[in-house]
Amino acid sequence: MKQQKAMLIALIVICLTVIVTALVTRKDLCEVRIRTGRRRL
């Protein structure tokens, strides 16, 4: 049981990390696009 709980906690932590990094990189990409768009205009 302890191993299963540890595995679940590890999976949850990994999933949260992936989601957070995806959100952060998407925001950065959007900011870069907006900045380049403003420069072109």
ZADRENMAR-981998 format. One line per field, with one value per atom (N, C-alpha, C): atom name; residue number from 1; residue in three letters; y negated, z, x negated. Coordinates in steps of 0.2 Angstrom, whole numbers. Layout:
BEGIN
a <- (CA, ...)
k <- (NUM, ...)
r <- (ala, ...)
Y <- (Y, ...)
Z <- (Z, ...)
X <- (X, ...)
***
This chain:
BEGIN
a <- (N, CA, C, N, CA, C, N, CA, C, N, CA, C, N, CA, C, N, CA, C, N, CA, C, N, CA, C, N, CA, C, N, CA, C, N, CA, C, N, CA, C, N, CA, C, N, CA, C, N, CA, C, N, CA, C, N, CA, C, N, CA, C, N, CA, C, N, CA, C, N, CA, C, N, CA, C, N, CA, C, N, CA, C, N, CA, C, N, CA, C, N, CA, C, N, CA, C, N, CA, C, N, CA, C, N, CA, C, N, CA, C, N, CA, C, N, CA, C, N, CA, C, N, CA, C, N, CA, C, N, CA, C, N, CA, C, N, CA, C, N, CA, C)
k <- (1, 1, 1, 2, 2, 2, 3, 3, 3, 4, 4, 4, 5, 5, 5, 6, 6, 6, 7, 7, 7, 8, 8, 8, 9, 9, 9, 10, 10, 10, 11, 11, 11, 12, 12, 12, 13, 13, 13, 14, 14, 14, 15, 15, 15, 16, 16, 16, 17, 17, 17, 18, 18, 18, 19, 19, 19, 20, 20, 20, 21, 21, 21, 22, 22, 22, 23, 23, 23, 24, 24, 24, 25, 25, 25, 26, 26, 26, 27, 27, 27, 28, 28, 28, 29, 29, 29, 30, 30, 30, 31, 31, 31, 32, 32, 32, 33, 33, 33, 34, 34, 34, 35, 35, 35, 36, 36, 36, 37, 37, 37, 38, 38, 38, 39, 39, 39, 40, 40, 40, 41, 41, 41)
r <- (met, met, met, lys, lys, lys, gln, gln, gln, gln, gln, gln, lys, lys, lys, ala, ala, ala, met, met, met, leu, leu, leu, ile, ile, ile, ala, ala, ala, leu, leu, leu, ile, ile, ile, val, val, val, ile, ile, ile, cys, cys, cys, leu, leu, leu, thr, thr, thr, val, val, val, ile, ile, ile, val, val, val, thr, thr, thr, ala, ala, ala, leu, leu, leu, val, val, val, thr, thr, thr, arg, arg, arg, lys, lys, lys, asp, asp, asp, leu, leu, leu, cys, cys, cys, glu, glu, glu, val, val, val, arg, arg, arg, ile, ile, ile, arg, arg, arg, thr, thr, thr, gly, gly, gly, arg, arg, arg, arg, arg, arg, arg, arg, arg, leu, leu, leu)
Y <- (6, 0, -6, -6, -12, -13, -8, -9, -12, -10, -12, -20, -22, -29, -33, -30, -34, -35, -30, -30, -35, -35, -40, -47, -48, -55, -57, -52, -54, -56, -52, -53, -60, -61, -68, -74, -73, -78, -79, -74, -74, -77, -75, -78, -86, -88, -95, -99, -96, -99, -100, -95, -95, -101, -101, -106, -113, -114, -121, -123, -119, -121, -122, -118, -119, -126, -128, -134, -140, -139, -144, -145, -140, -141, -144, -142, -145, -152, -154, -162, -165, -162, -165, -166, -160, -161, -166, -166, -171, -178, -180, -186, -188, -183, -184, -186, -182, -183, -190, -192, -199, -204, -203, -208, -209, -203, -204, -207, -205, -208, -216, -218, -225, -229, -225, -228, -229, -224, -224, -229, -230, -235, -242)
Z <- (0, 0, 0, 4, 4, -3, -6, -13, -18, -17, -22, -20, -14, -12, -15, -14, -16, -24, -27, -35, -37, -33, -35, -34, -28, -27, -32, -34, -39, -46, -48, -54, -54, -48, -47, -48, -44, -45, -52, -55, -62, -67, -66, -70, -69, -62, -61, -64, -63, -66, -73, -77, -84, -86, -82, -84, -83, -77, -76, -81, -83, -88, -94, -96, -102, -102, -97, -96, -97, -93, -93, -100, -104, -110, -115, -114, -119, -118, -112, -110, -113, -112, -115, -123, -126, -133, -135, -132, -134, -133, -128, -127, -132, -134, -140, -146, -148, -154, -153, -148, -147, -148, -145, -146, -153, -156, -163, -168, -166, -170, -169, -163, -162, -165, -166, -169, -177, -179, -187, -188, -184, -185, -184)
X <- (-4, 0, -4, -10, -14, -17, -19, -22, -17, -11, -5, -4, -4, -3, -9, -15, -21, -21, -19, -18, -13, -7, -2, -4, -8, -10, -15, -20, -25, -21, -16, -13, -9, -6, -3, -8, -14, -19, -21, -22, -25, -20, -14, -8, -8, -8, -7, -13, -19, -25, -24, -22, -21, -16, -11, -5, -8, -11, -14, -19, -24, -29, -25, -20, -17, -13, -10, -7, -12, -17, -22, -25, -27, -30, -25, -19, -13, -13, -13, -12, -18, -24, -30, -30, -28, -27, -22, -16, -11, -14, -18, -21, -26, -30, -35, -31, -26, -22, -19, -16, -13, -19, -24, -30, -32, -33, -35, -30, -23, -18, -18, -19, -19, -25, -30, -36, -35, -31, -30, -25, -20, -15, -18)
***
